[in-house]
Amino acid sequence: MTPLPYWLYFHLAIVVLMGCEYLVHLAIRDTRRKAMLALGLWTAAALVLAALLVPHFGSHGAVEYLAGYAIEQALSIDNLFVFLLLFGLFRIPEARQPRVLFWGVAGAIVMRGTFIAAGVGLLQRFAWISYIFGAILLYAAVKMLQPEDPKEAHRTPRWLKWLGQLSPVSEDQHHFFVTEVPANSPPATPPRRMMTTLFLALVAIELTDIVFALDSIPAVLSITRVPFLAYTSNIMAVMSLRSVYILLAAMLKRFRYIHDGLAAVLAFAALKMLLTRWIEIGPVVSLIVIAVLLGTAILASLHTQNRRTENATLN
């Protein structure tokens, strides 16, 4: 059982770090430089937390935390592809995207905590639940390897069309809610409070995070069953997601095999849960396997990109 002060200190530290990130945002104008400093801040904080965990959880617990952090960071990369599609779908300009991601991350903290508490509770009460989690991860790995239909990726979701019919939506990109006259309204129509496309983008981000949590939470629970370690590793990875998005958004298309690497990570986590009764894989081995799988995918992507560049130059 993790002492209550640990939970309080962690959330207090998150608030302080968010304040530091905000000061960086105010002090620096260049978007990419801000993202680099913020990413460095959260990465350093994640490593410091690993060291602080050793006295209470031991080195084994600290490694479990780092492995959980690594697997969540890896799976978060896949979120970025979806964020690119969503921001394109809602036509959210680059200057407004960080605001949507900020509130999206805030909502993710609450949802991830709830999911982890529920997942750990189920695993402690019903050991067979781990096989269901393993099956979910294996299904997610197979689905990730299937080619995506470009038409489906850019098609407006049905829920968005339904919501637009239910209530008028403003095209305003500065606020989540505005008071104005709905478009195409009869003359003398009074202004009314309306949601904006910026708010719809936020809703889409939150719904997307719920879907991704169905993969990432079982994955981190395959590494550790300690609620505090699972929660802190998940949150620390999510907190740096905005900065990673800003830095990698333009580079994601270069990583041709990143989906294959992420699918391999999910498959590894699935097998770890499905075979836990017969084979025990420690956190150190898990951390190494995750690093090797992702490193191989990234190197293969860069190698392919370089080959294409060379061929284009020769032609």
TISE-717133 format. One record per residue (C-alpha): residue number from 1; residue in one letter; x, y negated, z negated. Coordinates in nm, 4 decimals, decimal comma, always signed. Example, Ala and Ser with C-alpha at 12.3 -4.5 7.8 and 13.67 -1.06 7.14 Angstrom:
<pt num="1" residu="A" c1="+1,2300" c2="+0,4500" c3="-0,7800"/>
<pt num="2" residu="S" c1="+1,3670" c2="+0,1060" c3="-0,7140"/>
***
This chain:
<pt num="1" residu="M" c1="+0,0000" c2="+0,0000" c3="+0,0000"/>
<pt num="2" residu="T" c1="+0,1442" c2="-0,3335" c3="+0,1075"/>
<pt num="3" residu="P" c1="+0,1287" c2="-0,6012" c3="-0,1677"/>
<pt num="4" residu="L" c1="-0,1196" c2="-0,8831" c3="-0,1044"/>
<pt num="5" residu="P" c1="+0,1505" c2="-1,1566" c3="-0,1171"/>
<pt num="6" residu="Y" c1="+0,3139" c2="-1,0003" c3="+0,1896"/>
<pt num="7" residu="W" c1="-0,0030" c2="-1,0635" c3="+0,3914"/>
<pt num="8" residu="L" c1="-0,0333" c2="-1,4195" c3="+0,2579"/>
<pt num="9" residu="Y" c1="+0,3323" c2="-1,5049" c3="+0,3253"/>
<pt num="10" residu="F" c1="+0,3122" c2="-1,3632" c3="+0,6779"/>
<pt num="11" residu="H" c1="+0,0101" c2="-1,5724" c3="+0,7744"/>
<pt num="12" residu="L" c1="+0,1599" c2="-1,8800" c3="+0,6092"/>
<pt num="13" residu="A" c1="+0,4753" c2="-1,8245" c3="+0,8145"/>
<pt num="14" residu="I" c1="+0,2635" c2="-1,7951" c3="+1,1314"/>
<pt num="15" residu="V" c1="+0,1008" c2="-2,1320" c3="+1,0564"/>
<pt num="16" residu="V" c1="+0,4406" c2="-2,2941" c3="+0,9924"/>
<pt num="17" residu="L" c1="+0,5851" c2="-2,1466" c3="+1,3134"/>
<pt num="18" residu="M" c1="+0,2848" c2="-2,2675" c3="+1,5109"/>
<pt num="19" residu="G" c1="+0,3476" c2="-2,6151" c3="+1,3650"/>
<pt num="20" residu="C" c1="+0,7126" c2="-2,5953" c3="+1,4760"/>
<pt num="21" residu="E" c1="+0,6019" c2="-2,4871" c3="+1,8233"/>
<pt num="22" residu="Y" c1="+0,3649" c2="-2,7842" c3="+1,8378"/>
<pt num="23" residu="L" c1="+0,6488" c2="-3,0217" c3="+1,7437"/>
<pt num="24" residu="V" c1="+0,8547" c2="-2,8733" c3="+2,0278"/>
<pt num="25" residu="H" c1="+0,5582" c2="-2,9358" c3="+2,2555"/>
<pt num="26" residu="L" c1="+0,5455" c2="-3,3029" c3="+2,1514"/>
<pt num="27" residu="A" c1="+0,9203" c2="-3,3608" c3="+2,1648"/>
<pt num="28" residu="I" c1="+0,9926" c2="-3,2132" c3="+2,5094"/>
<pt num="29" residu="R" c1="+0,8181" c2="-3,2922" c3="+2,8358"/>
<pt num="30" residu="D" c1="+0,9628" c2="-3,0255" c3="+3,0628"/>
<pt num="31" residu="T" c1="+0,7209" c2="-2,7301" c3="+3,0559"/>
<pt num="32" residu="R" c1="+0,9757" c2="-2,4553" c3="+3,1196"/>
<pt num="33" residu="R" c1="+1,2216" c2="-2,5902" c3="+2,8655"/>
<pt num="34" residu="K" c1="+0,9429" c2="-2,6042" c3="+2,6064"/>
<pt num="35" residu="A" c1="+0,8536" c2="-2,2433" c3="+2,6868"/>
<pt num="36" residu="M" c1="+1,2162" c2="-2,1303" c3="+2,6539"/>
<pt num="37" residu="L" c1="+1,2549" c2="-2,2954" c3="+2,3134"/>
<pt num="38" residu="A" c1="+0,9201" c2="-2,1601" c3="+2,1925"/>
<pt num="39" residu="L" c1="+1,0077" c2="-1,8092" c3="+2,3086"/>
<pt num="40" residu="G" c1="+1,3426" c2="-1,8349" c3="+2,1303"/>
<pt num="41" residu="L" c1="+1,1627" c2="-1,9508" c3="+1,8153"/>
<pt num="42" residu="W" c1="+0,9187" c2="-1,6565" c3="+1,8113"/>
<pt num="43" residu="T" c1="+1,1846" c2="-1,4013" c3="+1,9057"/>
<pt num="44" residu="A" c1="+1,4152" c2="-1,5205" c3="+1,6293"/>
<pt num="45" residu="A" c1="+1,1233" c2="-1,5123" c3="+1,3825"/>
<pt num="46" residu="A" c1="+1,0386" c2="-1,1547" c3="+1,4882"/>
<pt num="47" residu="L" c1="+1,3976" c2="-1,0405" c3="+1,4253"/>
<pt num="48" residu="V" c1="+1,4149" c2="-1,2222" c3="+1,0899"/>
<pt num="49" residu="L" c1="+1,0928" c2="-1,0500" c3="+0,9844"/>
<pt num="50" residu="A" c1="+1,2471" c2="-0,7127" c3="+1,0712"/>
<pt num="51" residu="A" c1="+1,5320" c2="-0,7880" c3="+0,8306"/>
<pt num="52" residu="L" c1="+1,2899" c2="-0,9048" c3="+0,5593"/>
<pt num="53" residu="L" c1="+1,0956" c2="-0,5788" c3="+0,5859"/>
<pt num="54" residu="V" c1="+1,3933" c2="-0,3624" c3="+0,4873"/>
<pt num="55" residu="P" c1="+1,3767" c2="-0,4125" c3="+0,1059"/>
<pt num="56" residu="H" c1="+1,0135" c2="-0,2928" c3="+0,0829"/>
<pt num="57" residu="F" c1="+0,9721" c2="-0,0608" c3="+0,3830"/>
<pt num="58" residu="G" c1="+1,3314" c2="+0,0537" c3="+0,4261"/>
<pt num="59" residu="S" c1="+1,5294" c2="+0,0650" c3="+0,7499"/>
<pt num="60" residu="H" c1="+1,2872" c2="+0,3266" c3="+0,8844"/>
<pt num="61" residu="G" c1="+0,9953" c2="+0,0864" c3="+0,8433"/>
<pt num="62" residu="A" c1="+1,1911" c2="-0,2000" c3="+1,0022"/>
<pt num="63" residu="V" c1="+1,2672" c2="+0,0166" c3="+1,3067"/>
<pt num="64" residu="E" c1="+0,9002" c2="+0,1173" c3="+1,3296"/>
<pt num="65" residu="Y" c1="+0,8112" c2="-0,2518" c3="+1,3312"/>
<pt num="66" residu="L" c1="+1,0651" c2="-0,3254" c3="+1,6068"/>
<pt num="67" residu="A" c1="+0,9407" c2="-0,0318" c3="+1,8152"/>
<pt num="68" residu="G" c1="+0,5821" c2="-0,1520" c3="+1,7755"/>
<pt num="69" residu="Y" c1="+0,6913" c2="-0,5038" c3="+1,8667"/>
<pt num="70" residu="A" c1="+0,8724" c2="-0,3756" c3="+2,1760"/>
<pt num="71" residu="I" c1="+0,5810" c2="-0,1680" c3="+2,3025"/>
<pt num="72" residu="E" c1="+0,3355" c2="-0,4567" c3="+2,2512"/>
<pt num="73" residu="Q" c1="+0,5683" c2="-0,7002" c3="+2,4268"/>
<pt num="74" residu="A" c1="+0,5958" c2="-0,4544" c3="+2,7146"/>
<pt num="75" residu="L" c1="+0,2215" c2="-0,4057" c3="+2,7474"/>
<pt num="76" residu="S" c1="+0,1659" c2="-0,7821" c3="+2,7208"/>
<pt num="77" residu="I" c1="+0,3428" c2="-0,8186" c3="+3,0543"/>
<pt num="78" residu="D" c1="+0,0443" c2="-0,6532" c3="+3,2182"/>
<pt num="79" residu="N" c1="-0,1806" c2="-0,9186" c3="+3,0611"/>
<pt num="80" residu="L" c1="+0,0103" c2="-1,1819" c3="+3,2547"/>
<pt num="81" residu="F" c1="-0,0986" c2="-1,0407" c3="+3,5902"/>
<pt num="82" residu="V" c1="-0,4613" c2="-1,0647" c3="+3,4794"/>
<pt num="83" residu="F" c1="-0,4099" c2="-1,4186" c3="+3,3467"/>
<pt num="84" residu="L" c1="-0,2787" c2="-1,5236" c3="+3,6878"/>
<pt num="85" residu="L" c1="-0,5906" c2="-1,3851" c3="+3,8553"/>
<pt num="86" residu="L" c1="-0,8247" c2="-1,5437" c3="+3,6004"/>
<pt num="87" residu="F" c1="-0,6686" c2="-1,8880" c3="+3,6222"/>
<pt num="88" residu="G" c1="-0,6843" c2="-1,8629" c3="+3,9997"/>
<pt num="89" residu="L" c1="-1,0478" c2="-1,7508" c3="+3,9858"/>
<pt num="90" residu="F" c1="-1,1501" c2="-2,0443" c3="+3,7637"/>
<pt num="91" residu="R" c1="-0,9138" c2="-2,2843" c3="+3,9429"/>
<pt num="92" residu="I" c1="-0,7508" c2="-2,3888" c3="+3,6150"/>
<pt num="93" residu="P" c1="-0,4558" c2="-2,6235" c3="+3,6872"/>
<pt num="94" residu="E" c1="-0,1167" c2="-2,5364" c3="+3,5416"/>
<pt num="95" residu="A" c1="-0,1291" c2="-2,8313" c3="+3,3000"/>
<pt num="96" residu="R" c1="-0,4495" c2="-2,6944" c3="+3,1357"/>
<pt num="97" residu="Q" c1="-0,3478" c2="-2,3298" c3="+3,1144"/>
<pt num="98" residu="P" c1="-0,1444" c2="-2,3545" c3="+2,7884"/>
<pt num="99" residu="R" c1="-0,4504" c2="-2,4913" c3="+2,6035"/>
<pt num="100" residu="V" c1="-0,6634" c2="-2,1965" c3="+2,7116"/>
<pt num="101" residu="L" c1="-0,3864" c2="-1,9536" c3="+2,6157"/>
<pt num="102" residu="F" c1="-0,3435" c2="-2,1210" c3="+2,2741"/>
<pt num="103" residu="W" c1="-0,7037" c2="-2,0588" c3="+2,1719"/>
<pt num="104" residu="G" c1="-0,6945" c2="-1,7203" c3="+2,3412"/>
<pt num="105" residu="V" c1="-0,4023" c2="-1,6190" c3="+2,1198"/>
<pt num="106" residu="A" c1="-0,5832" c2="-1,7494" c3="+1,8100"/>
<pt num="107" residu="G" c1="-0,8800" c2="-1,5277" c3="+1,8904"/>
<pt num="108" residu="A" c1="-0,6477" c2="-1,2359" c3="+1,9640"/>
<pt num="109" residu="I" c1="-0,5033" c2="-1,2537" c3="+1,6104"/>
<pt num="110" residu="V" c1="-0,8482" c2="-1,1962" c3="+1,4595"/>
<pt num="111" residu="M" c1="-0,9413" c2="-0,9212" c3="+1,7050"/>
<pt num="112" residu="R" c1="-0,6110" c2="-0,7356" c3="+1,6773"/>
<pt num="113" residu="G" c1="-0,6304" c2="-0,7365" c3="+1,2970"/>
<pt num="114" residu="T" c1="-0,9831" c2="-0,5950" c3="+1,3088"/>
<pt num="115" residu="F" c1="-0,8896" c2="-0,3292" c3="+1,5647"/>
<pt num="116" residu="I" c1="-0,5797" c2="-0,2188" c3="+1,3735"/>
<pt num="117" residu="A" c1="-0,7673" c2="-0,1959" c3="+1,0421"/>
<pt num="118" residu="A" c1="-1,0369" c2="+0,0127" c3="+1,2085"/>
<pt num="119" residu="G" c1="-0,7847" c2="+0,2309" c3="+1,3921"/>
<pt num="120" residu="V" c1="-0,5694" c2="+0,3042" c3="+1,0857"/>
<pt num="121" residu="G" c1="-0,8807" c2="+0,3756" c3="+0,8793"/>
<pt num="122" residu="L" c1="-1,0053" c2="+0,6259" c3="+1,1365"/>
<pt num="123" residu="L" c1="-0,6663" c2="+0,7960" c3="+1,1626"/>
<pt num="124" residu="Q" c1="-0,6398" c2="+0,8287" c3="+0,7841"/>
<pt num="125" residu="R" c1="-0,9912" c2="+0,9726" c3="+0,7490"/>
<pt num="126" residu="F" c1="-1,0093" c2="+1,1804" c3="+1,0646"/>
<pt num="127" residu="A" c1="-0,6737" c2="+1,3111" c3="+1,1886"/>
<pt num="128" residu="W" c1="-0,8314" c2="+1,4390" c3="+1,5098"/>
<pt num="129" residu="I" c1="-0,8978" c2="+1,0784" c3="+1,6167"/>
<pt num="130" residu="S" c1="-0,5315" c2="+1,0637" c3="+1,7208"/>
<pt num="131" residu="Y" c1="-0,6130" c2="+1,3033" c3="+2,0065"/>
<pt num="132" residu="I" c1="-0,8872" c2="+1,0687" c3="+2,1271"/>
<pt num="133" residu="F" c1="-0,6469" c2="+0,7726" c3="+2,1113"/>
<pt num="134" residu="G" c1="-0,3892" c2="+0,9791" c3="+2,2991"/>
<pt num="135" residu="A" c1="-0,6443" c2="+1,0654" c3="+2,5687"/>
<pt num="136" residu="I" c1="-0,7364" c2="+0,6948" c3="+2,6036"/>
<pt num="137" residu="L" c1="-0,3710" c2="+0,6034" c3="+2,6529"/>
<pt num="138" residu="L" c1="-0,3193" c2="+0,8823" c3="+2,9060"/>
<pt num="139" residu="Y" c1="-0,6243" c2="+0,7660" c3="+3,1008"/>
<pt num="140" residu="A" c1="-0,4944" c2="+0,4072" c3="+3,0924"/>
<pt num="141" residu="A" c1="-0,1554" c2="+0,5249" c3="+3,2244"/>
<pt num="142" residu="V" c1="-0,3154" c2="+0,7108" c3="+3,5169"/>
<pt num="143" residu="K" c1="-0,5461" c2="+0,4177" c3="+3,5942"/>
<pt num="144" residu="M" c1="-0,2521" c2="+0,1775" c3="+3,5960"/>
<pt num="145" residu="L" c1="-0,0835" c2="+0,3837" c3="+3,8675"/>
<pt num="146" residu="Q" c1="-0,3867" c2="+0,3672" c3="+4,0955"/>
<pt num="147" residu="P" c1="-0,3659" c2="+0,0981" c3="+4,3661"/>
<pt num="148" residu="E" c1="-0,5868" c2="-0,2038" c3="+4,3029"/>
<pt num="149" residu="D" c1="-0,8309" c2="-0,3274" c3="+4,5644"/>
<pt num="150" residu="P" c1="-0,7333" c2="-0,6914" c3="+4,6435"/>
<pt num="151" residu="K" c1="-1,0976" c2="-0,7741" c3="+4,7214"/>
<pt num="152" residu="E" c1="-1,2077" c2="-0,6577" c3="+4,3742"/>
<pt num="153" residu="A" c1="-0,9296" c2="-0,8533" c3="+4,2041"/>
<pt num="154" residu="H" c1="-1,0447" c2="-1,1854" c3="+4,3530"/>
<pt num="155" residu="R" c1="-1,4181" c2="-1,1210" c3="+4,3408"/>
<pt num="156" residu="T" c1="-1,6191" c2="-1,3279" c3="+4,0907"/>
<pt num="157" residu="P" c1="-1,7242" c2="-1,1033" c3="+3,7991"/>
<pt num="158" residu="R" c1="-2,0951" c2="-1,0241" c3="+3,7700"/>
<pt num="159" residu="W" c1="-2,1108" c2="-1,1547" c3="+3,4122"/>
<pt num="160" residu="L" c1="-1,9797" c2="-1,4909" c3="+3,5334"/>
<pt num="161" residu="K" c1="-2,2463" c2="-1,5167" c3="+3,8038"/>
<pt num="162" residu="W" c1="-2,5134" c2="-1,4206" c3="+3,5486"/>
<pt num="163" residu="L" c1="-2,3877" c2="-1,6782" c3="+3,2992"/>
<pt num="164" residu="G" c1="-2,3914" c2="-1,9491" c3="+3,5647"/>
<pt num="165" residu="Q" c1="-2,7554" c2="-1,8694" c3="+3,6406"/>
<pt num="166" residu="L" c1="-2,8469" c2="-1,8663" c3="+3,2715"/>
<pt num="167" residu="S" c1="-2,6931" c2="-2,2040" c3="+3,1895"/>
<pt num="168" residu="P" c1="-2,5394" c2="-2,4788" c3="+3,4085"/>
<pt num="169" residu="V" c1="-2,1603" c2="-2,4913" c3="+3,4055"/>
<pt num="170" residu="S" c1="-1,9585" c2="-2,8105" c3="+3,4399"/>
<pt num="171" residu="E" c1="-1,6514" c2="-2,8266" c3="+3,6623"/>
<pt num="172" residu="D" c1="-1,4739" c2="-3,0373" c3="+3,3978"/>
<pt num="173" residu="Q" c1="-1,1172" c2="-2,9163" c3="+3,3310"/>
<pt num="174" residu="H" c1="-1,0381" c2="-3,1327" c3="+3,0265"/>
<pt num="175" residu="H" c1="-1,2801" c2="-3,0011" c3="+2,7615"/>
<pt num="176" residu="F" c1="-1,4527" c2="-2,6770" c3="+2,6666"/>
<pt num="177" residu="F" c1="-1,7922" c2="-2,8485" c3="+2,6358"/>
<pt num="178" residu="V" c1="-1,9195" c2="-3,1748" c3="+2,7858"/>
<pt num="179" residu="T" c1="-2,2427" c2="-3,3736" c3="+2,7892"/>
<pt num="180" residu="E" c1="-2,3406" c2="-3,4661" c3="+3,1442"/>
<pt num="181" residu="V" c1="-2,6130" c2="-3,4315" c3="+3,4047"/>
<pt num="182" residu="P" c1="-2,6064" c2="-3,0845" c3="+3,5670"/>
<pt num="183" residu="A" c1="-2,5084" c2="-3,0775" c3="+3,9333"/>
<pt num="184" residu="N" c1="-2,7931" c2="-3,0721" c3="+4,1903"/>
<pt num="185" residu="S" c1="-3,0422" c2="-3,1902" c3="+3,9254"/>
<pt num="186" residu="P" c1="-3,3525" c2="-3,3958" c3="+4,0133"/>
<pt num="187" residu="P" c1="-3,3294" c2="-3,7736" c3="+3,9665"/>
<pt num="188" residu="A" c1="-3,3737" c2="-3,9089" c3="+3,6120"/>
<pt num="189" residu="T" c1="-3,2595" c2="-3,5770" c3="+3,4609"/>
<pt num="190" residu="P" c1="-3,1171" c2="-3,6518" c3="+3,1140"/>
<pt num="191" residu="P" c1="-2,7600" c2="-3,5431" c3="+3,0277"/>
<pt num="192" residu="R" c1="-2,7263" c2="-3,2133" c3="+2,8426"/>
<pt num="193" residu="R" c1="-2,4505" c2="-3,0296" c3="+2,6620"/>
<pt num="194" residu="M" c1="-2,2847" c2="-2,7837" c3="+2,8979"/>
<pt num="195" residu="M" c1="-1,9994" c2="-2,5349" c3="+2,8886"/>
<pt num="196" residu="T" c1="-1,7155" c2="-2,5949" c3="+3,1343"/>
<pt num="197" residu="T" c1="-1,5084" c2="-2,3699" c3="+3,3572"/>
<pt num="198" residu="L" c1="-1,2274" c2="-2,4201" c3="+3,1039"/>
<pt num="199" residu="F" c1="-1,4457" c2="-2,2566" c3="+2,8370"/>
<pt num="200" residu="L" c1="-1,5411" c2="-1,9743" c3="+3,0741"/>
<pt num="201" residu="A" c1="-1,1715" c2="-1,9117" c3="+3,1363"/>
<pt num="202" residu="L" c1="-1,1220" c2="-1,8873" c3="+2,7582"/>
<pt num="203" residu="V" c1="-1,4097" c2="-1,6373" c3="+2,7285"/>
<pt num="204" residu="A" c1="-1,2580" c2="-1,4332" c3="+3,0105"/>
<pt num="205" residu="I" c1="-0,9172" c2="-1,4336" c3="+2,8372"/>
<pt num="206" residu="E" c1="-1,0741" c2="-1,3129" c3="+2,5102"/>
<pt num="207" residu="L" c1="-1,2695" c2="-1,0367" c3="+2,6845"/>
<pt num="208" residu="T" c1="-0,9551" c2="-0,9323" c3="+2,8683"/>
<pt num="209" residu="D" c1="-0,7651" c2="-0,9135" c3="+2,5390"/>
<pt num="210" residu="I" c1="-1,0303" c2="-0,6802" c3="+2,3973"/>
<pt num="211" residu="V" c1="-0,9826" c2="-0,4500" c3="+2,6958"/>
<pt num="212" residu="F" c1="-0,6036" c2="-0,4555" c3="+2,6619"/>
<pt num="213" residu="A" c1="-0,6292" c2="-0,4000" c3="+2,2865"/>
<pt num="214" residu="L" c1="-0,7964" c2="-0,0659" c3="+2,3601"/>
<pt num="215" residu="D" c1="-0,4606" c2="+0,0376" c3="+2,5104"/>
<pt num="216" residu="S" c1="-0,2091" c2="-0,1509" c3="+2,2967"/>
<pt num="217" residu="I" c1="-0,3563" c2="-0,0728" c3="+1,9530"/>
<pt num="218" residu="P" c1="-0,3476" c2="+0,3081" c3="+2,0001"/>
<pt num="219" residu="A" c1="+0,0020" c2="+0,2640" c3="+2,1456"/>
<pt num="220" residu="V" c1="+0,1351" c2="+0,0825" c3="+1,8383"/>
<pt num="221" residu="L" c1="-0,0435" c2="+0,3317" c3="+1,6099"/>
<pt num="222" residu="S" c1="+0,1514" c2="+0,6060" c3="+1,7849"/>
<pt num="223" residu="I" c1="+0,4627" c2="+0,4357" c3="+1,6426"/>
<pt num="224" residu="T" c1="+0,3464" c2="+0,3553" c3="+1,2878"/>
<pt num="225" residu="R" c1="+0,0410" c2="+0,4176" c3="+1,0722"/>
<pt num="226" residu="V" c1="+0,1359" c2="+0,1449" c3="+0,8206"/>
<pt num="227" residu="P" c1="-0,1236" c2="-0,1333" c3="+0,8693"/>
<pt num="228" residu="F" c1="+0,1149" c2="-0,4169" c3="+0,7814"/>
<pt num="229" residu="L" c1="+0,3838" c2="-0,2984" c3="+1,0255"/>
<pt num="230" residu="A" c1="+0,1321" c2="-0,2366" c3="+1,3044"/>
<pt num="231" residu="Y" c1="-0,0358" c2="-0,5731" c3="+1,2514"/>
<pt num="232" residu="T" c1="+0,2773" c2="-0,7887" c3="+1,2181"/>
<pt num="233" residu="S" c1="+0,4483" c2="-0,6287" c3="+1,5204"/>
<pt num="234" residu="N" c1="+0,1340" c2="-0,6835" c3="+1,7286"/>
<pt num="235" residu="I" c1="+0,0844" c2="-1,0449" c3="+1,6223"/>
<pt num="236" residu="M" c1="+0,4492" c2="-1,1454" c3="+1,6640"/>
<pt num="237" residu="A" c1="+0,4421" c2="-1,0106" c3="+2,0196"/>
<pt num="238" residu="V" c1="+0,1129" c2="-1,1839" c3="+2,1008"/>
<pt num="239" residu="M" c1="+0,2337" c2="-1,5184" c3="+1,9639"/>
<pt num="240" residu="S" c1="+0,5084" c2="-1,5407" c3="+2,2253"/>
<pt num="241" residu="L" c1="+0,2736" c2="-1,4459" c3="+2,5095"/>
<pt num="242" residu="R" c1="+0,2056" c2="-1,8071" c3="+2,6135"/>
<pt num="243" residu="S" c1="+0,5743" c2="-1,8859" c3="+2,6523"/>
<pt num="244" residu="V" c1="+0,6429" c2="-1,5623" c3="+2,8382"/>
<pt num="245" residu="Y" c1="+0,3559" c2="-1,6424" c3="+3,0743"/>
<pt num="246" residu="I" c1="+0,4915" c2="-1,9885" c3="+3,1564"/>
<pt num="247" residu="L" c1="+0,8418" c2="-1,8515" c3="+3,2205"/>
<pt num="248" residu="L" c1="+0,7479" c2="-1,5396" c3="+3,4153"/>
<pt num="249" residu="A" c1="+0,4279" c2="-1,6386" c3="+3,5967"/>
<pt num="250" residu="A" c1="+0,6167" c2="-1,7244" c3="+3,9141"/>
<pt num="251" residu="M" c1="+0,8426" c2="-1,4174" c3="+3,8906"/>
<pt num="252" residu="L" c1="+0,5891" c2="-1,1439" c3="+3,8197"/>
<pt num="253" residu="K" c1="+0,5338" c2="-1,0566" c3="+4,1843"/>
<pt num="254" residu="R" c1="+0,9040" c2="-0,9739" c3="+4,2171"/>
<pt num="255" residu="F" c1="+0,8715" c2="-0,6867" c3="+3,9707"/>
<pt num="256" residu="R" c1="+0,7250" c2="-0,4344" c3="+4,2133"/>
<pt num="257" residu="Y" c1="+0,7595" c2="-0,1347" c3="+3,9834"/>
<pt num="258" residu="I" c1="+0,6627" c2="-0,2988" c3="+3,6530"/>
<pt num="259" residu="H" c1="+0,3213" c2="-0,1296" c3="+3,6574"/>
<pt num="260" residu="D" c1="+0,4934" c2="+0,2085" c3="+3,6955"/>
<pt num="261" residu="G" c1="+0,7158" c2="+0,1291" c3="+3,3979"/>
<pt num="262" residu="L" c1="+0,4182" c2="+0,0219" c3="+3,1845"/>
<pt num="263" residu="A" c1="+0,2273" c2="+0,3346" c3="+3,2886"/>
<pt num="264" residu="A" c1="+0,5254" c2="+0,5441" c3="+3,1779"/>
<pt num="265" residu="V" c1="+0,5306" c2="+0,3650" c3="+2,8401"/>
<pt num="266" residu="L" c1="+0,1588" c2="+0,4358" c3="+2,7906"/>
<pt num="267" residu="A" c1="+0,2056" c2="+0,7987" c3="+2,8938"/>
<pt num="268" residu="F" c1="+0,4912" c2="+0,8339" c3="+2,6439"/>
<pt num="269" residu="A" c1="+0,2762" c2="+0,6888" c3="+2,3644"/>
<pt num="270" residu="A" c1="-0,0093" c2="+0,9209" c3="+2,4652"/>
<pt num="271" residu="L" c1="+0,2089" c2="+1,2325" c3="+2,4565"/>
<pt num="272" residu="K" c1="+0,3534" c2="+1,1182" c3="+2,1241"/>
<pt num="273" residu="M" c1="+0,0029" c2="+1,1132" c3="+1,9741"/>
<pt num="274" residu="L" c1="-0,1188" c2="+1,4302" c3="+2,1445"/>
<pt num="275" residu="L" c1="+0,1875" c2="+1,6331" c3="+2,0427"/>
<pt num="276" residu="T" c1="+0,2334" c2="+1,4826" c3="+1,6960"/>
<pt num="277" residu="R" c1="+0,1321" c2="+1,8129" c3="+1,5320"/>
<pt num="278" residu="W" c1="+0,4188" c2="+1,9984" c3="+1,6975"/>
<pt num="279" residu="I" c1="+0,6804" c2="+1,7348" c3="+1,7862"/>
<pt num="280" residu="E" c1="+0,7785" c2="+1,4367" c3="+1,5727"/>
<pt num="281" residu="I" c1="+0,9454" c2="+1,1504" c3="+1,7589"/>
<pt num="282" residu="G" c1="+1,1067" c2="+0,8933" c3="+1,5317"/>
<pt num="283" residu="P" c1="+1,0869" c2="+0,5148" c3="+1,5790"/>
<pt num="284" residu="V" c1="+1,4511" c2="+0,4878" c3="+1,6926"/>
<pt num="285" residu="V" c1="+1,3955" c2="+0,7369" c3="+1,9748"/>
<pt num="286" residu="S" c1="+1,0683" c2="+0,5597" c3="+2,0632"/>
<pt num="287" residu="L" c1="+1,2465" c2="+0,2242" c3="+2,0837"/>
<pt num="288" residu="I" c1="+1,5168" c2="+0,3708" c3="+2,3099"/>
<pt num="289" residu="V" c1="+1,2645" c2="+0,5425" c3="+2,5378"/>
<pt num="290" residu="I" c1="+1,0602" c2="+0,2212" c3="+2,5775"/>
<pt num="291" residu="A" c1="+1,3734" c2="+0,0196" c3="+2,6590"/>
<pt num="292" residu="V" c1="+1,4938" c2="+0,2778" c3="+2,9134"/>
<pt num="293" residu="L" c1="+1,1559" c2="+0,3053" c3="+3,0894"/>
<pt num="294" residu="L" c1="+1,1081" c2="-0,0708" c3="+3,1209"/>
<pt num="295" residu="G" c1="+1,4724" c2="-0,1341" c3="+3,2072"/>
<pt num="296" residu="T" c1="+1,4559" c2="+0,1239" c3="+3,4857"/>
<pt num="297" residu="A" c1="+1,1370" c2="-0,0325" c3="+3,6271"/>
<pt num="298" residu="I" c1="+1,2857" c2="-0,3841" c3="+3,6231"/>
<pt num="299" residu="L" c1="+1,6177" c2="-0,2763" c3="+3,7777"/>
<pt num="300" residu="A" c1="+1,4369" c2="-0,0785" c3="+4,0478"/>
<pt num="301" residu="S" c1="+1,2192" c2="-0,3829" c3="+4,1234"/>
<pt num="302" residu="L" c1="+1,5180" c2="-0,6172" c3="+4,1479"/>
<pt num="303" residu="H" c1="+1,7090" c2="-0,3664" c3="+4,3646"/>
<pt num="304" residu="T" c1="+1,4146" c2="-0,3374" c3="+4,6050"/>
<pt num="305" residu="Q" c1="+1,3787" c2="-0,7162" c3="+4,6161"/>
<pt num="306" residu="N" c1="+1,7480" c2="-0,7589" c3="+4,6958"/>
<pt num="307" residu="R" c1="+1,7259" c2="-0,4988" c3="+4,9725"/>
<pt num="308" residu="R" c1="+1,4297" c2="-0,6818" c3="+5,1262"/>
<pt num="309" residu="T" c1="+1,6183" c2="-1,0133" c3="+5,1084"/>
<pt num="310" residu="E" c1="+1,9224" c2="-0,8584" c3="+5,2776"/>
<pt num="311" residu="N" c1="+1,7125" c2="-0,7043" c3="+5,5545"/>
<pt num="312" residu="A" c1="+1,5297" c2="-1,0342" c3="+5,6101"/>
<pt num="313" residu="T" c1="+1,8659" c2="-1,2136" c3="+5,6367"/>
<pt num="314" residu="L" c1="+2,0015" c2="-0,9608" c3="+5,8876"/>
<pt num="315" residu="N" c1="+1,6883" c2="-0,9821" c3="+6,1006"/>
***
